[in-house]
Amino acid sequence: MDMKNVSNLKFLIAITLCASIVSCKRSSNSGNVDSATGWKINDKNGGFQYNTDFKEQETPPGTAFIEGGTFTMGKVQDDPMHDWNNTPNQQHIQSFYMDETEVTNLNYLIYLDYLKRVYPPDDPNYALIYNGAVPDTLVWRNRLGYNEMMTENYLRHPGYANYPVVGVSWIQAVEYANWRSNRVAEMSLQEAGYIKRDAQYTDLSADSTFDVDTYINAPSQTYGGSAEVNANEGGKRRQQTDADGNPINVYANRESGLIPVKYRLPTEAEWEYAALGMSELRSYNVYRGRKKYPWDGQYTRSGKRVNRGDQLANFKQGKGDYGGIAGWSDDGADITAEVKSYQPNDYGLYDMAGNVAEWVADVYRPIVDDEFNDFNYYRGNVYTKNAINDDGSVKIVTVDEIVYDTLSNGKIVARDLPGEIARIPVDEEDTYLRTNFSQSDNRNFRDGDKRSSRYYRESFDEGDARTNVTGKMYNSPKHRVEVDSSEGKLVREYDKSNNRTSLINDEVRVYKGGSWRDRAYWIDPAQRRYFPQDMATDYIGFRCAVSRVGSKSVKSQKKRN
């Protein structure tokens, strides 16, 4: 190579190095500059506004962080029935947050108090709202047992304040999670100065409520359109003026990072993964799904010297034995126990075995369809969208437009509350030429096989219009409940058909974890059972979950940076 070429090569290298240095300088200081166009972000003269200072999702109140990963779902240690209800399959779960404990009586009473103040039950227009949320305290009754003390006291007496709430149906649990999402988001926006402080106490009425979806889609309509409540209070990001110098309201949006992710029920896969508590245990046996309980080991009693022999969960130890002999071998409870009575698992979650079983989000099917999906598995998607008015605005439910649903057991619950956005199923406009989904209701997607029913694809009762289920996988009873339009009374009619082959339908949900009524067999996290979503018991409670946004874990984010 001659000297001229060497000089040219050195020049090119120098130019490349300079460009790299300039690029590094620009990228290191480009937090408020669009890397694709060079345009400024958050410019005081206008333009795109975005929270470029966002670092990490805050842990939602009452929850613990669960770092996602892979695990063997459905691996049970004991399966004497050999029903293959828990066929092991490999699943991957994204990171999320889960309540440290079950939702307690005190937590739920605060919810009831809110409903009572906003929708007074003595007002005929609102009585069904409050009554539809109250737990069924009669679940404690037994025809050959005296349990009236629990019937009268368990929900409201301070002695049971921190005990898990029971008598709550799956539908009621979902409504509580929605309410909780609104309250946490409302508090976050108050603290950031976007909403008047303490608005939930001073400006609360049926036609003036806060809903997080309404705030995102039509923020000026929050609190019934009250400009006073929506007024900004302090903060440089909110002190803006119009062209004439008059102060204007600025609303937070998704881009602000200030609106928390919603609370919900955990999926079955999330619940089972969290219950196993594998964060500190990375041995081969644990990873392959051979961990039997939320704690380490194969036994229900502690093997540690300081508390050797103590029960590690609250469950039924045998016939007529709900707690053991009083004293050393007692598990400390005969019915439910106060939350945090036992040691948490490695994720910091309490009572993931025993105490009360817990609702999860999934519709029950005997088989988990891992052949179609092995990532964030969940059966129960019913896709909806915002209802839109003729003028293009979202349709917000008013006091006069509350819609009620009559459940199969005759109980009436409110479908939408005032201040919320009305929701409707997605239609062909949303599904046309899509490859990932084709309909609104996906609960029956790839549903079972011919061996799941004796009368698959047969007409069960051609003379009964209610049983138009030809080709359906599960032929369950169809009880009729409707309101007599002339007298305004409920008419209940039980399905007495002899051709029913199953109790499984799209309205039965999975519950997990075993309870104070269950033997040790059921406290294995992989065990699964089902119950109608509109009914309640004295042994099923629930806890909430929140999805994580951003990095899989704090450590991985720091490592990349």
C-alpha positions as CSV (number, residue, x, y, z in Angstrom):
1,M,0.0,0.0,0.0
2,D,1.5,3.4,-1.0
3,M,1.8,6.4,1.3
4,K,-1.1,8.2,-0.5
5,N,-3.5,5.4,0.3
6,V,-2.3,5.2,3.9
7,S,-2.9,8.9,4.3
8,N,-6.4,8.6,2.9
9,L,-7.1,5.7,5.2
10,K,-6.0,7.7,8.2
11,F,-8.2,10.6,7.1
12,L,-11.2,8.3,6.8
13,I,-10.6,6.8,10.2
14,A,-10.2,10.2,11.8
15,I,-13.5,11.4,10.2
16,T,-15.3,8.2,11.4
17,L,-14.0,8.7,15.0
18,C,-15.1,12.4,15.0
19,A,-18.5,11.4,13.7
20,S,-18.8,8.7,16.4
21,I,-17.8,11.2,19.1
22,V,-20.3,13.8,17.9
23,S,-23.0,11.0,17.7
24,C,-22.2,9.9,21.2
25,K,-22.5,13.5,22.5
26,R,-25.8,14.0,20.7
27,S,-27.3,10.7,21.9
28,S,-26.2,11.3,25.4
29,N,-28.0,14.6,25.5
30,S,-30.9,13.7,23.3
31,G,-33.5,12.9,26.0
32,N,-35.7,15.7,24.8
33,V,-34.8,15.4,21.1
34,D,-36.4,12.9,18.7
35,S,-33.6,10.6,17.4
36,A,-35.5,10.1,14.1
37,T,-36.2,13.7,13.1
38,G,-34.1,15.9,15.5
39,W,-37.3,17.7,16.6
40,K,-37.5,18.8,20.2
41,I,-39.7,17.0,22.7
42,N,-41.4,18.9,25.5
43,D,-40.5,22.3,23.9
44,K,-42.0,25.2,25.8
45,N,-43.3,26.6,22.5
46,G,-45.4,23.5,21.8
47,G,-44.8,20.2,20.1
48,F,-45.0,16.7,21.4
49,Q,-45.2,16.3,25.2
50,Y,-43.7,13.1,26.7
51,N,-42.3,12.1,30.1
52,T,-38.7,11.5,29.1
53,D,-37.7,11.4,32.8
54,F,-39.6,8.2,33.5
55,K,-37.3,5.7,35.2
56,E,-39.3,2.8,36.7
57,Q,-42.8,1.7,37.4
58,E,-43.6,2.3,41.0
59,T,-44.7,-0.8,43.0
60,P,-48.5,-0.4,43.3
61,P,-49.9,-0.1,46.8
62,G,-50.2,-3.4,48.7
63,T,-48.3,-5.5,46.1
64,A,-45.0,-7.3,45.7
65,F,-43.0,-7.6,42.5
66,I,-42.9,-10.9,40.7
67,E,-40.2,-11.2,38.1
68,G,-41.4,-13.2,35.1
69,G,-39.9,-16.3,33.7
70,T,-40.6,-19.9,32.6
71,F,-42.0,-22.7,34.7
72,T,-43.8,-26.0,34.5
73,M,-47.5,-25.3,34.9
74,G,-49.8,-28.0,36.2
75,K,-47.1,-30.2,37.8
76,V,-48.8,-31.8,40.8
77,Q,-47.2,-34.2,43.2
78,D,-50.4,-36.1,44.0
79,D,-52.9,-37.1,41.4
80,P,-54.7,-40.2,42.7
81,M,-57.7,-39.6,40.3
82,H,-55.5,-39.6,37.2
83,D,-58.0,-37.2,35.5
84,W,-55.2,-35.3,33.7
85,N,-56.8,-32.1,34.7
86,N,-53.3,-30.7,35.4
87,T,-51.3,-32.0,32.4
88,P,-47.8,-30.4,32.9
89,N,-46.8,-27.9,30.3
90,Q,-44.1,-25.3,29.9
91,Q,-45.2,-21.7,30.2
92,H,-43.6,-18.3,30.2
93,I,-45.0,-15.4,32.3
94,Q,-44.2,-11.7,32.0
95,S,-43.3,-9.8,35.1
96,F,-46.1,-8.5,37.2
97,Y,-47.2,-7.4,40.7
98,M,-49.4,-9.3,43.0
99,D,-51.1,-8.4,46.4
100,E,-49.0,-9.6,49.3
101,T,-52.2,-10.9,51.0
102,E,-55.7,-11.7,50.1
103,V,-58.1,-8.7,50.1
104,T,-59.3,-8.4,53.6
105,N,-62.7,-7.6,55.2
106,L,-61.4,-4.1,56.0
107,N,-60.3,-3.5,52.4
108,Y,-63.7,-4.6,51.1
109,L,-65.6,-2.5,53.8
110,I,-63.9,0.6,52.5
111,Y,-65.2,-0.2,49.1
112,L,-68.7,-0.8,50.4
113,D,-68.5,2.5,52.3
114,Y,-67.6,4.3,49.1
115,L,-70.6,2.8,47.3
116,K,-72.9,3.6,50.2
117,R,-71.9,7.3,50.1
118,V,-72.0,7.7,46.3
119,Y,-75.0,5.5,45.7
120,P,-77.1,5.6,48.8
121,P,-79.0,2.2,49.2
122,D,-82.0,4.0,50.6
123,D,-82.4,5.7,47.2
124,P,-84.5,3.4,44.9
125,N,-82.4,4.5,41.9
126,Y,-79.2,3.1,43.5
127,A,-80.2,0.4,45.9
128,L,-79.3,-2.4,43.5
129,I,-75.7,-1.0,43.1
130,Y,-74.8,-1.3,46.8
131,N,-76.7,-4.5,47.4
132,G,-75.1,-6.1,44.3
133,A,-71.6,-5.5,45.9
134,V,-72.3,-6.8,49.4
135,P,-70.8,-10.2,50.1
136,D,-73.1,-13.1,50.8
137,T,-72.7,-13.6,54.6
138,L,-75.2,-16.6,54.5
139,V,-72.4,-18.7,53.0
140,W,-71.4,-19.6,56.5
141,R,-74.6,-21.4,57.3
142,N,-74.7,-25.2,57.5
143,R,-77.9,-27.3,57.9
144,L,-76.2,-29.4,60.6
145,G,-73.9,-26.9,62.1
146,Y,-74.1,-23.7,64.2
147,N,-72.3,-20.9,62.4
148,E,-74.5,-17.9,63.1
149,M,-71.6,-16.1,64.8
150,M,-69.7,-15.9,61.5
151,T,-72.9,-15.1,59.6
152,E,-73.5,-12.0,61.8
153,N,-69.9,-10.9,62.5
154,Y,-67.3,-12.2,60.1
155,L,-67.6,-9.4,57.5
156,R,-68.0,-6.3,59.7
157,H,-66.7,-7.0,63.3
158,P,-63.3,-5.4,64.0
159,G,-62.1,-8.7,65.3
160,Y,-62.1,-10.0,61.7
161,A,-60.8,-6.8,60.1
162,N,-57.6,-8.3,58.7
163,Y,-59.1,-11.7,57.8
164,P,-59.6,-12.5,54.1
165,V,-63.0,-11.5,52.8
166,V,-65.3,-14.4,51.6
167,G,-68.8,-14.7,50.3
168,V,-67.6,-12.7,47.2
169,S,-68.3,-14.0,43.7
170,W,-65.9,-13.7,40.8
171,I,-68.0,-10.9,39.4
172,Q,-67.8,-9.0,42.6
173,A,-64.1,-9.5,42.8
174,V,-63.7,-8.1,39.3
175,E,-65.8,-5.0,40.2
176,Y,-63.6,-4.4,43.3
177,A,-60.5,-4.5,41.2
178,N,-62.0,-1.9,38.8
179,W,-63.0,0.3,41.7
180,R,-59.5,0.0,43.2
181,S,-57.9,1.0,39.9
182,N,-59.9,4.2,39.9
183,R,-59.0,5.1,43.4
184,V,-55.3,4.5,43.0
185,A,-55.2,6.5,39.7
186,E,-57.3,9.3,41.4
187,M,-54.8,9.5,44.2
188,S,-51.8,9.5,41.8
189,L,-53.2,12.4,39.8
190,Q,-54.1,14.4,43.0
191,E,-50.5,14.0,44.2
192,A,-49.2,15.2,40.8
193,G,-51.4,18.2,41.0
194,Y,-53.8,17.4,38.1
195,I,-56.9,17.0,40.3
196,K,-58.1,18.9,43.2
197,R,-56.8,17.5,46.5
198,D,-59.2,15.3,48.5
199,A,-61.9,15.5,45.8
200,Q,-63.0,11.9,46.7
201,Y,-64.2,13.3,50.0
202,T,-65.5,16.8,49.2
203,D,-67.0,16.5,45.7
204,L,-68.5,13.0,45.7
205,S,-71.9,12.1,44.2
206,A,-73.4,9.7,41.7
207,D,-73.1,12.2,38.9
208,S,-69.6,13.3,39.9
209,T,-67.2,10.4,40.0
210,F,-63.7,9.6,38.8
211,D,-63.1,6.8,36.3
212,V,-59.6,6.3,34.9
213,D,-60.8,5.4,31.4
214,T,-63.0,8.5,31.2
215,Y,-60.1,10.6,32.3
216,I,-57.9,9.2,29.5
217,N,-60.5,9.5,26.8
218,A,-62.6,12.5,27.9
219,P,-60.7,14.2,30.8
220,S,-62.9,17.3,30.9
221,Q,-65.9,15.0,31.6
222,T,-64.4,13.5,34.8
223,Y,-66.3,14.3,38.0
224,G,-69.3,15.1,35.8
225,G,-67.4,17.9,34.0
226,S,-66.7,19.9,37.1
227,A,-64.0,22.4,36.2
228,E,-63.3,23.1,39.9
229,V,-62.4,19.5,40.6
230,N,-60.4,19.1,37.5
231,A,-58.4,22.3,38.2
232,N,-54.6,21.9,38.2
233,E,-52.9,22.7,41.5
234,G,-49.2,23.7,41.2
235,G,-46.4,22.1,39.3
236,K,-44.5,23.6,36.4
237,R,-45.8,21.0,33.9
238,R,-49.3,22.1,34.7
239,Q,-49.0,25.9,34.8
240,Q,-49.9,26.7,31.2
241,T,-51.7,29.6,29.7
242,D,-53.6,30.2,26.4
243,A,-52.7,32.8,23.8
244,D,-54.3,35.6,26.0
245,G,-52.4,34.6,29.1
246,N,-55.3,32.9,30.8
247,P,-54.6,29.7,32.8
248,I,-55.8,26.5,31.2
249,N,-56.2,23.0,32.5
250,V,-53.7,20.5,31.4
251,Y,-54.6,16.8,31.7
252,A,-52.3,13.8,32.3
253,N,-52.3,11.1,29.6
254,R,-50.6,7.8,29.0
255,E,-47.5,9.5,27.8
256,S,-47.1,11.3,31.2
257,G,-46.4,8.0,33.0
258,L,-48.6,9.2,35.9
259,I,-51.7,7.0,35.2
260,P,-51.1,3.7,37.0
261,V,-51.6,0.3,35.3
262,K,-55.0,-1.1,36.3
263,Y,-55.6,-3.7,39.0
264,R,-57.2,-7.0,37.9
265,L,-57.5,-10.6,38.9
266,P,-54.4,-12.6,38.2
267,T,-54.5,-15.2,35.5
268,E,-54.3,-18.9,36.5
269,A,-50.7,-19.1,35.1
270,E,-49.6,-16.0,37.0
271,W,-51.2,-17.2,40.2
272,E,-49.5,-20.6,40.0
273,Y,-46.2,-19.1,39.1
274,A,-46.3,-16.6,42.0
275,A,-47.4,-19.3,44.5
276,L,-44.4,-21.5,43.7
277,G,-42.1,-18.7,44.8
278,M,-39.0,-19.7,42.8
279,S,-37.1,-16.5,43.0
280,E,-34.5,-17.7,45.4
281,L,-34.5,-21.4,44.5
282,R,-32.8,-22.3,41.2
283,S,-32.0,-26.0,41.7
284,Y,-32.7,-28.4,38.9
285,N,-35.6,-30.1,40.7
286,V,-37.3,-26.8,41.5
287,Y,-36.9,-25.4,37.9
288,R,-38.4,-28.6,36.4
289,G,-41.5,-28.2,38.5
290,R,-40.9,-30.5,41.4
291,K,-41.5,-27.9,44.1
292,K,-44.6,-29.1,45.9
293,Y,-45.7,-26.1,48.0
294,P,-45.1,-22.3,48.2
295,W,-42.4,-23.1,50.8
296,D,-39.3,-25.2,50.3
297,G,-39.7,-28.9,51.0
298,Q,-42.3,-31.7,50.7
299,Y,-44.0,-31.4,54.0
300,T,-46.6,-29.1,55.6
301,R,-44.8,-28.8,58.9
302,S,-41.6,-26.8,59.5
303,G,-38.4,-28.6,59.9
304,K,-36.5,-25.6,61.3
305,R,-35.2,-25.9,64.8
306,V,-36.8,-22.7,66.1
307,N,-40.3,-23.7,65.0
308,R,-40.0,-27.4,64.2
309,G,-43.3,-29.1,63.8
310,D,-45.4,-26.0,63.3
311,Q,-47.9,-26.0,60.5
312,L,-46.9,-23.8,57.6
313,A,-50.4,-23.1,56.3
314,N,-54.1,-23.1,57.4
315,F,-55.9,-26.2,56.0
316,K,-58.0,-29.1,57.1
317,Q,-55.7,-31.8,58.6
318,G,-58.3,-34.6,58.6
319,K,-61.9,-35.5,59.2
320,G,-63.2,-33.3,62.0
321,D,-59.8,-31.7,62.3
322,Y,-59.6,-28.1,61.1
323,G,-56.7,-27.0,63.2
324,G,-55.2,-29.8,65.2
325,I,-55.2,-30.4,69.0
326,A,-55.1,-27.1,70.9
327,G,-51.5,-26.2,71.7
328,W,-48.3,-27.3,70.0
329,S,-49.7,-29.0,66.9
330,D,-52.5,-26.4,66.3
331,D,-52.2,-24.4,63.1
332,G,-53.7,-21.3,64.9
333,A,-57.1,-21.2,63.1
334,D,-60.2,-23.2,62.8
335,I,-61.8,-21.1,60.0
336,T,-59.8,-18.5,58.2
337,A,-56.7,-17.0,59.8
338,E,-55.6,-13.4,60.0
339,V,-53.5,-12.5,56.9
340,K,-49.7,-12.7,57.5
341,S,-50.2,-15.3,60.2
342,Y,-47.7,-17.6,58.4
343,Q,-44.4,-17.0,56.7
344,P,-44.5,-15.6,53.1
345,N,-43.0,-17.4,50.2
346,D,-39.8,-16.2,48.4
347,Y,-41.7,-13.5,46.5
348,G,-43.1,-12.1,49.8
349,L,-46.6,-13.4,49.2
350,Y,-48.7,-14.7,52.2
351,D,-51.2,-17.5,52.3
352,M,-50.6,-18.8,48.7
353,A,-51.6,-22.2,50.2
354,G,-54.5,-22.6,52.6
355,N,-56.5,-20.0,54.5
356,V,-58.9,-19.3,51.6
357,A,-58.8,-20.5,48.0
358,E,-58.7,-17.6,45.5
359,W,-60.4,-16.6,42.3
360,V,-58.3,-16.2,39.2
361,A,-59.3,-14.6,35.9
362,D,-59.6,-17.7,33.7
363,V,-62.6,-19.5,32.4
364,Y,-62.3,-23.1,33.4
365,R,-61.6,-25.9,30.9
366,P,-60.2,-29.3,31.8
367,I,-57.2,-28.8,29.4
368,V,-54.8,-25.9,29.2
369,D,-54.2,-25.4,25.5
370,D,-50.4,-25.0,25.5
371,E,-50.2,-26.2,21.9
372,F,-51.7,-22.9,20.7
373,N,-50.1,-20.5,23.3
374,D,-47.3,-20.9,25.9
375,F,-46.8,-17.1,26.7
376,N,-49.0,-15.4,29.2
377,Y,-51.6,-18.1,28.9
378,Y,-55.2,-17.0,29.7
379,R,-58.7,-18.2,28.6
380,G,-61.4,-15.7,28.9
381,N,-60.8,-12.8,26.5
382,V,-63.9,-10.9,25.5
383,Y,-62.7,-7.9,23.5
384,T,-64.7,-4.7,23.7
385,K,-64.3,-1.1,22.7
386,N,-65.6,2.3,23.7
387,A,-69.2,3.1,22.6
388,I,-69.2,6.3,20.4
389,N,-71.8,8.9,20.2
390,D,-73.0,10.4,16.8
391,D,-70.7,13.4,17.3
392,G,-67.7,11.2,17.7
393,S,-67.3,11.6,21.4
394,V,-67.2,8.6,23.8
395,K,-70.5,7.6,25.4
396,I,-70.4,8.2,29.2
397,V,-73.0,6.5,31.3
398,T,-75.3,8.8,33.1
399,V,-77.4,8.3,36.2
400,D,-80.4,7.6,34.1
401,E,-78.6,5.0,31.9
402,I,-77.3,2.5,34.4
403,V,-77.7,-1.1,33.0
404,Y,-78.2,-4.0,35.4
405,D,-77.5,-7.7,34.8
406,T,-79.6,-10.4,36.4
407,L,-77.4,-13.3,37.3
408,S,-78.3,-17.0,37.2
409,N,-78.9,-17.1,40.9
410,G,-81.3,-14.1,40.7
411,K,-78.9,-11.5,42.1
412,I,-78.8,-8.2,40.3
413,V,-75.6,-6.2,39.7
414,A,-74.8,-3.0,37.9
415,R,-73.0,-3.5,34.6
416,D,-71.8,0.1,34.2
417,L,-71.8,2.9,36.8
418,P,-72.3,6.6,36.1
419,G,-69.2,8.3,34.9
420,E,-67.8,5.2,33.2
421,I,-67.5,4.8,29.4
422,A,-70.0,2.4,27.9
423,R,-68.4,-0.6,26.3
424,I,-69.6,-2.6,23.4
425,P,-68.2,-5.8,21.7
426,V,-65.7,-5.4,18.8
427,D,-67.3,-6.0,15.4
428,E,-66.2,-6.8,11.9
429,E,-64.7,-3.3,11.5
430,D,-62.2,-4.3,14.1
431,T,-61.6,-7.9,13.1
432,Y,-61.6,-7.7,9.3
433,L,-58.4,-9.3,7.9
434,R,-56.9,-9.7,11.3
435,T,-54.8,-12.8,11.9
436,N,-54.6,-12.7,15.7
437,F,-58.3,-12.6,16.5
438,S,-61.6,-12.8,14.6
439,Q,-64.4,-12.2,17.1
440,S,-65.2,-10.5,20.4
441,D,-65.9,-13.5,22.6
442,N,-62.9,-15.9,22.6
443,R,-63.8,-18.0,25.6
444,N,-64.6,-21.0,23.4
445,F,-61.6,-20.7,21.1
446,R,-60.1,-24.2,20.2
447,D,-62.4,-25.6,22.8
448,G,-61.8,-29.2,23.8
449,D,-62.2,-32.3,21.7
450,K,-64.9,-34.9,20.9
451,R,-64.0,-37.0,23.9
452,S,-65.0,-34.2,26.2
453,S,-68.7,-34.8,25.9
454,R,-70.8,-37.9,25.4
455,Y,-73.3,-36.1,23.1
456,Y,-70.9,-33.9,21.1
457,R,-72.6,-32.2,18.2
458,E,-76.0,-33.7,18.9
459,S,-79.2,-31.8,19.5
460,F,-80.0,-32.2,23.2
461,D,-83.5,-30.9,23.3
462,E,-84.9,-29.7,20.1
463,G,-88.2,-28.5,21.7
464,D,-86.5,-26.2,24.2
465,A,-85.3,-22.9,22.7
466,R,-83.1,-22.3,25.7
467,T,-80.9,-25.3,24.9
468,N,-79.9,-24.3,21.4
469,V,-76.4,-25.7,21.9
470,T,-76.0,-28.0,18.9
471,G,-72.2,-28.2,18.3
472,K,-71.3,-26.7,21.6
473,M,-68.6,-28.5,23.6
474,Y,-70.2,-28.4,27.0
475,N,-73.9,-29.0,27.5
476,S,-74.5,-27.5,30.9
477,P,-77.8,-26.6,32.6
478,K,-79.5,-23.4,31.4
479,H,-81.4,-21.9,34.3
480,R,-83.8,-19.1,33.3
481,V,-83.9,-15.9,35.4
482,E,-85.8,-12.9,34.1
483,V,-87.9,-10.0,35.4
484,D,-91.7,-10.2,34.9
485,S,-92.5,-6.9,33.1
486,S,-96.0,-6.8,34.4
487,E,-95.3,-7.3,38.1
488,G,-91.6,-6.4,38.3
489,K,-90.8,-9.7,40.1
490,L,-88.0,-12.1,39.4
491,V,-89.1,-15.3,37.7
492,R,-86.7,-18.3,38.3
493,E,-87.0,-21.5,36.5
494,Y,-84.5,-24.4,37.0
495,D,-83.4,-26.4,34.1
496,K,-84.7,-29.9,34.8
497,S,-83.5,-31.5,31.6
498,N,-82.1,-35.1,31.9
499,N,-79.8,-34.6,28.9
500,R,-77.2,-32.4,30.5
501,T,-73.7,-33.8,30.5
502,S,-71.6,-31.2,32.2
503,L,-71.5,-28.3,34.7
504,I,-68.8,-26.6,32.7
505,N,-69.7,-23.5,30.6
506,D,-68.4,-20.1,29.8
507,E,-69.5,-18.7,33.2
508,V,-67.4,-21.0,35.4
509,R,-64.1,-19.7,36.7
510,V,-61.0,-21.3,38.1
511,Y,-60.0,-21.0,41.7
512,K,-56.7,-22.1,43.2
513,G,-54.8,-22.6,46.4
514,G,-56.8,-24.7,48.8
515,S,-58.5,-23.3,51.9
516,W,-59.3,-23.8,55.6
517,R,-61.9,-26.4,54.4
518,D,-59.5,-28.4,52.2
519,R,-57.1,-31.2,52.9
520,A,-53.4,-30.8,52.1
521,Y,-54.0,-32.4,48.6
522,W,-55.6,-29.1,47.4
523,I,-52.9,-26.6,48.7
524,D,-50.5,-27.7,45.9
525,P,-50.3,-24.6,43.7
526,A,-50.9,-26.6,40.6
527,Q,-54.3,-28.0,41.7
528,R,-57.3,-26.4,40.0
529,R,-61.0,-26.4,40.5
530,Y,-64.0,-24.4,39.2
531,F,-67.1,-22.6,40.5
532,P,-69.8,-20.5,38.9
533,Q,-68.6,-16.9,38.5
534,D,-71.8,-15.4,40.0
535,M,-71.9,-17.6,43.2
536,A,-69.9,-17.4,46.4
537,T,-68.7,-19.6,49.2
538,D,-67.2,-19.3,52.7
539,Y,-63.8,-20.6,51.5
540,I,-63.0,-18.6,48.3
541,G,-61.5,-15.1,48.5
542,F,-59.2,-13.2,46.1
543,R,-56.2,-11.0,45.6
544,C,-55.4,-8.5,42.8
545,A,-52.5,-8.3,40.3
546,V,-51.1,-5.5,38.2
547,S,-49.1,-5.9,34.9
548,R,-45.6,-4.5,34.8
549,V,-44.6,-2.1,32.0
550,G,-41.1,-1.6,30.8
551,S,-38.1,-3.8,31.7
552,K,-38.5,-7.4,32.9
553,S,-36.7,-6.5,36.1
554,V,-34.9,-3.6,37.8
555,K,-31.6,-5.5,37.5
556,S,-31.9,-6.1,33.8
557,Q,-32.6,-2.4,33.2
558,K,-29.6,-1.3,35.2
559,K,-27.4,-3.9,33.5
560,R,-28.4,-2.6,30.0
561,N,-27.7,0.9,31.0
